Amino acid sequence: MSTPSSSSFKTKVILIAMVCLGCTMELSKIKAHILKPKWVLMTVVAQSGVMPLLAFSLAKLLQLSPAEAVTVLACGCCPGGYLSNILTLGVKGDVNLSLVMTTFSTILAMGLMPLLLYLYSQGLSDVSIAVPYTGIIVALAMTTLPCAAGFGMRHYAPQQAKLVSKVGMCMVLVTLIVLGILIAIAVGEAIQTVTSPQLVVTAALMPLFGYILGYVLSSLFKLNQLSRRTVAMETGCQNLQLCLTILMMSFPAEFIGLLYHFPIVYLAFQLSGALVFMKSPKETAV
């Protein structure tokens, strides 16, 4: 688990990254996405359809224990997080669409998460799961408010916004490299505690399959390459802080044990899986 100082540092990095992303937003493109019902439908299908079903299927297929299965299910039912926005920028996707989808999925999670967790948990074990509404609201605020600040800067001070975006993203990149090293160390320790080979396989397959299914889904909707990459990131990336909150709030320590380490292992595979899409697309966003 992270210390208060490390959590504060991580929060600052997220805020800087979201402000920088806000500096790249374009109002006309955001309006175009919001006014198209297919984006709302795409968000519901990707985040509330694909990932919970994928988590449930892997838990059944790999015959996970009740505690392991609920851990995977909690992760699969979480909405998209800040990482999907950052990775979308990294894979040269449509940042405007990414922010719209993340915001929609987080808002929808207020109602859909309790329903999905309840429905799927009935097929796994007789356990009750508490949904941390405060965590969802905080996630929504950390996504929208810094982006709004960056968007305001782009509108009223475009030259400064370009500078902030470039310098800020360089700072975030360096920080992510450092955090990546720390995560690699943490993953080594986490894998030793998440001893089930099936659980490690689940952590490896779930984000990768999420990326692939998201890309296939967007292809069926005949989206362009930028949008396909974006939907892939939004589908395969979960809000792992929210997942950790669910695990710690919903279950007694004797039941969940060391499974709160699972999101750390999942994060490592989530990042490595995104490397598949690190290639410049030929099309431009519309």
C-alpha positions in Angstrom: 0.0 0.0 0.0 1.2 3.5 -0.7 2.2 6.0 2.0 0.4 9.4 2.4 3.4 11.2 0.8 3.5 8.9 -2.2 -0.2 9.2 -2.7 0.1 13.0 -2.6 2.9 12.9 -5.1 0.9 10.6 -7.4 -2.1 12.9 -7.1 0.0 15.9 -8.2 1.3 14.0 -11.2 -2.3 13.1 -12.2 -3.4 16.7 -11.8 -0.5 18.0 -13.9 -1.2 15.4 -16.6 -4.9 16.2 -16.8 -4.2 20.0 -17.0 -1.8 19.3 -19.9 -4.5 17.1 -21.6 -7.0 20.0 -21.1 -4.6 22.2 -23.0 -5.0 19.9 -26.1 -8.8 19.9 -26.0 -10.8 21.4 -28.8 -14.4 22.6 -28.0 -15.7 21.9 -31.5 -14.5 18.2 -31.4 -15.8 17.7 -27.9 -19.3 19.0 -29.0 -19.2 16.7 -32.0 -18.5 13.7 -29.8 -21.1 14.6 -27.2 -23.8 15.2 -29.8 -23.3 11.8 -31.4 -25.3 9.1 -29.4 -23.0 6.4 -30.7 -20.3 7.6 -28.4 -22.5 7.2 -25.3 -23.5 3.7 -26.6 -19.9 2.9 -27.3 -18.9 3.9 -23.7 -21.6 1.7 -22.2 -20.8 -1.3 -24.3 -17.0 -0.9 -23.9 -16.8 -0.2 -20.1 -20.0 -1.8 -18.8 -20.4 -4.6 -21.3 -17.0 -5.9 -22.4 -14.8 -5.7 -19.3 -17.2 -7.0 -16.6 -18.1 -10.0 -18.9 -14.5 -10.6 -19.7 -13.6 -10.5 -16.0 -16.4 -12.9 -15.1 -15.5 -15.3 -18.0 -11.8 -15.4 -17.1 -12.7 -16.1 -13.4 -14.9 -19.0 -14.5 -12.5 -20.3 -17.1 -9.4 -20.3 -14.9 -11.4 -21.6 -11.9 -10.4 -18.8 -9.5 -11.2 -19.0 -5.8 -14.1 -16.9 -4.5 -11.9 -14.2 -3.2 -9.8 -14.1 -6.4 -12.9 -14.1 -8.6 -14.4 -11.2 -6.7 -11.1 -9.3 -6.9 -11.0 -9.7 -10.7 -14.7 -8.8 -11.0 -14.2 -5.6 -9.0 -11.5 -4.6 -11.3 -13.5 -5.4 -14.4 -16.5 -3.4 -13.3 -14.5 -0.2 -12.6 -14.9 2.7 -15.1 -12.0 4.1 -17.2 -9.4 6.1 -15.3 -6.9 8.8 -15.9 -4.4 6.4 -17.3 -6.6 5.8 -20.4 -6.4 9.5 -21.2 -2.6 9.6 -20.8 -2.1 6.4 -22.9 -4.5 7.7 -25.6 -2.1 10.7 -26.0 0.8 8.2 -26.0 -0.7 6.1 -28.8 -1.7 9.2 -30.8 -5.4 8.7 -30.3 -8.2 11.2 -30.0 -7.7 12.9 -26.6 -11.0 14.8 -26.9 -12.9 11.5 -27.4 -10.9 9.9 -24.6 -11.9 12.5 -22.1 -15.5 12.4 -23.2 -15.6 8.6 -22.8 -13.9 8.7 -19.4 -16.3 11.3 -18.1 -19.3 9.4 -19.3 -18.1 6.0 -18.0 -17.4 7.5 -14.6 -20.8 9.2 -14.4 -22.5 6.0 -15.6 -20.6 4.0 -13.0 -22.6 5.7 -10.2 -25.6 3.5 -11.3 -24.1 0.7 -13.3 -21.3 -0.4 -10.9 -23.6 -1.5 -8.1 -25.9 -3.3 -10.6 -23.0 -5.1 -12.4 -21.2 -6.1 -9.2 -24.4 -7.4 -7.8 -25.4 -9.4 -10.9 -22.0 -10.9 -11.6 -21.2 -11.7 -8.0 -24.3 -13.9 -7.8 -22.7 -16.2 -10.3 -19.4 -16.3 -8.3 -20.1 -16.5 -4.6 -22.6 -15.3 -2.0 -20.8 -12.1 -1.0 -22.0 -8.5 -0.8 -19.9 -5.7 -2.3 -20.0 -2.1 -1.1 -19.6 0.5 -3.8 -17.4 3.5 -2.8 -19.5 6.4 -4.3 -17.1 8.9 -2.7 -14.2 7.3 -4.7 -16.2 7.5 -7.9 -17.0 11.2 -7.4 -13.4 12.0 -6.6 -12.3 10.2 -9.8 -14.8 12.2 -11.8 -13.6 15.5 -10.2 -9.9 14.6 -10.9 -10.8 13.9 -14.5 -12.9 16.9 -15.3 -11.7 19.9 -13.2 -8.0 19.9 -14.1 -9.0 19.4 -17.8 -11.4 22.3 -17.5 -8.5 24.5 -16.2 -6.3 23.4 -19.1 -9.1 24.0 -21.6 -9.6 27.5 -20.2 -5.9 28.2 -20.6 -6.0 27.1 -24.2 -9.0 29.4 -24.9 -7.7 32.5 -23.1 -4.0 32.1 -23.4 -3.2 29.7 -26.3 0.5 30.4 -26.4 1.0 29.7 -22.7 -1.2 26.6 -23.1 1.2 25.2 -25.7 4.2 25.8 -23.4 2.4 24.3 -20.4 1.4 21.3 -22.4 4.9 20.6 -23.7 6.7 21.2 -20.4 4.1 19.5 -18.4 4.0 16.4 -20.5 7.8 16.1 -20.4 7.6 16.3 -16.6 4.9 13.7 -16.6 6.9 11.4 -18.9 10.0 11.6 -16.7 7.8 10.9 -13.6 6.1 8.0 -15.3 9.5 6.5 -16.1 10.5 6.8 -12.4 7.2 5.4 -11.3 7.5 2.6 -13.8 10.8 1.5 -12.1 9.1 1.7 -8.7 6.1 -0.2 -10.0 8.4 -2.9 -11.4 9.9 -3.3 -8.0 6.5 -3.4 -6.4 5.2 -5.9 -9.0 8.0 -8.2 -8.1 6.9 -8.1 -4.5 3.2 -8.3 -5.4 3.6 -11.3 -7.7 5.2 -13.1 -4.7 2.1 -12.4 -2.6 -0.4 -12.9 -5.4 0.7 -16.5 -5.6 -2.0 -18.0 -7.8 -0.6 -18.6 -11.3 -4.2 -18.3 -12.6 -4.5 -14.8 -11.1 -1.3 -13.6 -12.7 -2.5 -15.0 -16.1 -5.8 -13.2 -15.6 -4.0 -9.9 -14.9 -2.0 -10.5 -18.1 -4.9 -11.4 -20.4 -7.6 -9.1 -19.1 -6.2 -5.7 -20.3 -4.8 -7.2 -23.5 -8.1 -8.7 -24.4 -9.8 -5.5 -23.4 -7.6 -3.5 -25.8 -8.2 -6.0 -28.6 -12.0 -6.2 -28.1 -12.2 -2.4 -27.8 -10.4 -2.1 -31.1 -12.6 -4.7 -32.8 -15.8 -3.1 -31.4 -14.8 0.3 -32.7 -14.0 -1.3 -36.1 -17.5 -2.7 -36.2 -18.8 0.9 -35.7 -16.6 1.8 -38.6 -14.5 4.4 -36.7 -11.3 5.8 -38.0 -7.8 4.7 -36.7 -7.5 7.5 -34.1 -10.9 6.6 -32.6 -10.2 2.9 -32.7 -7.0 3.4 -30.7 -8.9 5.6 -28.3 -11.7 3.1 -27.7 -9.1 0.4 -27.2 -7.4 2.4 -24.4 -10.8 3.3 -22.9 -11.9 -0.3 -22.9 -8.7 -2.0 -21.6 -7.9 0.7 -18.9 -9.6 0.5 -15.5 -9.5 2.9 -12.6 -7.3 0.8 -10.4 -7.4 3.2 -7.5 -11.1 2.7 -7.4 -10.6 -1.0 -7.6 -8.3 -0.9 -4.6 -10.8 1.2 -2.7 -13.6 -1.3 -3.4 -11.4 -4.2 -2.2 -10.4 -2.5 1.0 -13.9 -1.1 1.8 -16.0 -4.1 0.9 -14.2 -7.1 2.4 -12.7 -8.0 5.7 -8.9 -8.5 5.8 -9.3 -12.2 6.5 -11.3 -12.7 3.3 -9.4 -10.5 0.8 -5.9 -11.3 2.3 -3.1 -10.0 0.1 -5.3 -9.7 -3.0 -5.2 -5.9 -2.8 -1.9 -6.4 -4.6 -3.7 -7.5 -7.7 -4.3 -4.0 -9.1 -0.5 -3.4 -9.0 0.1 -6.5 -11.1 -2.8 -5.6 -13.4 -1.3 -2.1 -13.8 2.0 -3.5 -15.1 0.3 -5.6 -17.8 -2.1 -2.7 -18.6 0.9 -0.6 -19.4 2.8 -3.2 -21.3 -0.3 -4.2 -23.3 -0.7 -0.6 -24.6 2.7 -0.8 -26.2 1.1 -2.8 -29.0 -0.7 0.4 -30.1 2.4 2.6 -30.0 2.5 3.2 -33.8 1.5 6.4 -35.7 -1.9 6.0 -37.3 -2.3 7.2 -40.9 -5.8 8.7 -40.4 -6.7 11.9 -38.6 -9.5 12.4 -36.1 -12.8 13.7 -37.3 
